[in-house]
Amino acid sequence: MRLFRMLSLVLFAIYLALFPGVTIVVALDRVPAWGGWMGGALLIGQGAIVLGWLLGNYGRRGALAALLVFLLAWGVEHVGVTTGFPFGRYSYTEILQPQFFGVVPLAIACAWLMVAIGAWQIATANVQAFKRSNVQTLVAVATLVLLLDLQIETVATRINSYWVWLSSGAYYGVPAANFVAWWLVGLGMALVVARVLDDPARGARDIRRRAAASSRPALETLLGAHMPACLYVLSTLMFAVVNLARGYTVAGLVGVAVLLALALAAMPHMRAQPIWRARPHIHADEQETGA
């Protein structure tokens, strides 16, 4: 498990190093002709980071949660492309490779994994603090999944051309059925993850306990504990910047609103536990004893 945690952190560090440059070149429409593969590679990288985080912090239960979300994502996308249900009629271009059975790109299933786990971690971060019920938490996860898709559609279809819509709708040409389906699929994924992982705070709590018993800096502790949530926030930031820079104002403002809402929600927690606070001492029997 320690190996997976370290691998996830290394991949996340690489992602952070690439993030500013990728955001700028896409926002300014300066992606080189040979760089079409980079978007798919980043999506696969996001999925690998989340997979490593789940394995490193939840072990077999994390592996099961990742597998179920991945299979659900692939299954609903395959049905969607081949039948037009539930998203509406669309098809993937050849840009994202490889593709399962020539239909659904691997990068798309990886992206679903990041979105689902990131939204789940954000929605469950302060369940006790906000006294939310399980139903409210599941609704929050599904809504966060939907809000990210409202930003993704313009970038994926009008800028990167990852897929094309054969159906149409009022929101940048995207059919309304797509957004209903995203919310419902997000809800289904939230149910799966909550069922498999049980305690929504366990991963973050375990990481903080391990970090308190080690010499790791507080910032590394924060990133390690909240890696999927950080990926969700960074993706929102990227899409907000790109959409606003490329003239998709409504989609960009959705991203800005999400970032502001998340910042406001995080402020009480950050004041209570600032990242510069000295790590608390813990009893020896709480220290990590295994891999």
Disulfide bonds with the S-S distance in Angstrom:
none
